[in-house]
Amino acid sequence: MIEFETITRQSNSVEGSTFVSPTAQAIVIGTIAKREIDNASFGRVTAVFERSIYLEVNRNWICLADASLGFGPLVVSVKSIYGRDWINSLSVGRLVKFSSESIRIDDSTIISTKGVSTWVPPKVSNWTKTSILIGLCALEKSCRVKYS
């Protein structure tokens, strides 16, 4: 795991705030989120929630989310020793810059992407016509019981 630096500095980008560099570490990045970030220099914050942020990148959306929310193709899963302070440093409309090793606001690294793993969906088991029919019959039976 990546060690966090404990250097703090004042930021001119958000009046009166102090950032810790970096405030968070990306641990897993979805394949679509990776593609979008790799092909862009910046994105814009479009929504901020308690445990996640949505960015518009190349006219597509990706999600920066607390690792507790899980993984997916559009998600950059983030852990931080400082809780969710990285979310508080972003606001709707804010420009976010990407590099090969970080997600930044102005000159402040908010999320380090160094060493991040790429998420891929689990492999589908070997389906057969018989296993699919068994599953569909069970689903049909469940629906009949539920909606009878």
Residue, then its C-alpha position, 0 to 999 in steps of 0.5 A: m500500500i502507498e504511504f501517505e505524506t503528512i505535509t500540509r499547505q494552504s491552498n489558494s483554490v479554496e479560501g481558508s482551507t488546508f489540504v494534506s498531500p495527498t488526502a486519499q489513495a485510489i485503490v481500484i479503478g474501473t475499466i471505463a473510468k480508467r479509459e476516460i481519465d487516461n484520455a483526458s487532462f481534466g474533468r468537472v465535478t457534476a455532483v457531490f454526495e456524502r460518500s461519492i463525487y461524480l465527474e464529467v470527463n470527455r462528456n461521460w460521467i465517472c464516480l469517485a467513491d469511498a471504497s466502502l461503496g464497492f467497485g464497478p466499471l465507472v468507479v474510482s474507489v478511494k481510501s483515506i486515512y483522513g476519512r472523507d476529507w477528500i470529498n469536502s475539498l471538491s464542489v460542483g462546477r470545480l475543475v479537476k486535473f488528471s495526471s498519470e499519478s494523481i487527481r488534483i485541484d490546482d496544484s494540490t493532489i487530492i487523490s493519488t492514483k499511483g499503484v492503483s489496481t484496475w477492476v474487471p468484472p468477475k468471469v461468468s461461470n460456464w452456463t449451459k442450456t440446462s443451467i439457464l432453464i433451471g435458473l429461469c424456472a426458479l425465477e418464474k416460480s419466485c415471481r408467481v409466488k410474489y405476485s399471486 
